[in-house]
Amino acid sequence: LSNLAGKSLQAITPPDTQLMSWVFDEKSDGIFVTIRKDSDGDRKFTEKDDIDFVRVNVSKPNVGQEIIDGKTRQELQKILINSK
């Protein structure tokens, strides 16, 4: 994330993750980010790795916080994979 001039670059995804997609929600002033974790530690991002979701507060940007618990994440992942 950066300011409008492209300066003050700041990470918003956790280490060892790949940003897959994002959506800005004006009402909550947040960016909702879909990430892929290098869950098997092979330093590659593949469909075998876990997908997670984080929220970043635009007013106070920092590395996003996970917003979905493990069980719900697994169920969402099944739905997303089956919808392709």
C-alpha positions as CSV (number, residue, x, y, z in Angstrom):
1,L,0.0,0.0,0.0
2,S,1.3,3.5,-0.7
3,N,0.1,7.1,-0.7
4,L,-1.3,8.6,-3.9
5,A,2.2,9.8,-4.9
6,G,3.4,6.2,-4.8
7,K,5.6,6.9,-1.8
8,S,5.6,5.4,1.8
9,L,5.2,1.9,0.5
10,Q,3.9,-0.4,3.3
11,A,3.3,-4.2,3.4
12,I,-0.3,-5.1,4.1
13,T,-0.1,-8.9,3.6
14,P,1.6,-11.2,6.1
15,P,5.0,-12.7,5.3
16,D,5.1,-15.8,3.0
17,T,1.8,-14.9,1.4
18,Q,0.7,-14.0,-2.1
19,L,-2.0,-11.4,-2.8
20,M,-4.7,-12.9,-4.9
21,S,-7.4,-10.3,-5.0
22,W,-8.7,-7.3,-3.0
23,V,-11.9,-5.3,-2.6
24,F,-12.2,-1.8,-1.0
25,D,-15.2,-1.3,1.2
26,E,-15.9,2.5,1.6
27,K,-18.4,2.0,4.5
28,S,-15.8,0.2,6.7
29,D,-12.8,2.1,5.3
30,G,-11.2,-1.3,4.8
31,I,-9.5,-3.4,2.1
32,F,-10.5,-7.0,2.1
33,V,-7.7,-9.1,0.7
34,T,-7.6,-12.7,-0.4
35,I,-4.2,-14.3,0.1
36,R,-2.5,-17.6,-0.5
37,K,-0.2,-18.8,2.3
38,D,2.9,-20.9,1.6
39,S,1.4,-23.4,4.0
40,D,3.7,-26.3,3.0
41,G,6.8,-24.1,3.3
42,D,8.2,-25.0,-0.2
43,R,8.6,-21.3,-1.1
44,K,6.1,-21.8,-4.0
45,F,2.5,-20.7,-4.2
46,T,0.3,-23.5,-5.6
47,E,-3.3,-24.6,-5.4
48,K,-2.2,-27.0,-2.5
49,D,-1.5,-24.0,-0.3
50,D,-4.2,-22.5,2.0
51,I,-6.3,-19.5,1.0
52,D,-7.1,-16.9,3.7
53,F,-8.8,-13.5,4.0
54,V,-7.5,-10.5,5.8
55,R,-8.8,-7.0,6.4
56,V,-6.7,-3.8,6.3
57,N,-7.8,-0.5,7.8
58,V,-7.0,2.2,5.3
59,S,-6.9,4.9,7.9
60,K,-4.3,3.0,9.9
61,P,-2.7,0.7,7.3
62,N,-0.7,-2.2,8.7
63,V,-0.4,-5.9,7.9
64,G,-4.0,-7.2,7.6
65,Q,-5.6,-9.3,10.3
66,E,-7.2,-12.6,9.5
67,I,-11.0,-12.3,9.5
68,I,-12.2,-15.9,9.3
69,D,-11.6,-18.7,11.8
70,G,-10.0,-22.0,10.6
71,K,-13.2,-24.1,10.3
72,T,-15.1,-21.4,8.3
73,R,-12.0,-20.8,6.1
74,Q,-11.8,-24.5,5.2
75,E,-15.5,-24.6,4.2
76,L,-15.1,-21.4,2.1
77,Q,-12.0,-22.9,0.4
78,K,-14.0,-26.0,-0.6
79,I,-16.7,-23.7,-2.1
80,L,-14.2,-21.6,-4.0
81,I,-12.3,-24.5,-5.4
82,N,-15.5,-26.3,-6.5
83,S,-16.8,-23.1,-8.2
84,K,-14.0,-23.0,-10.7
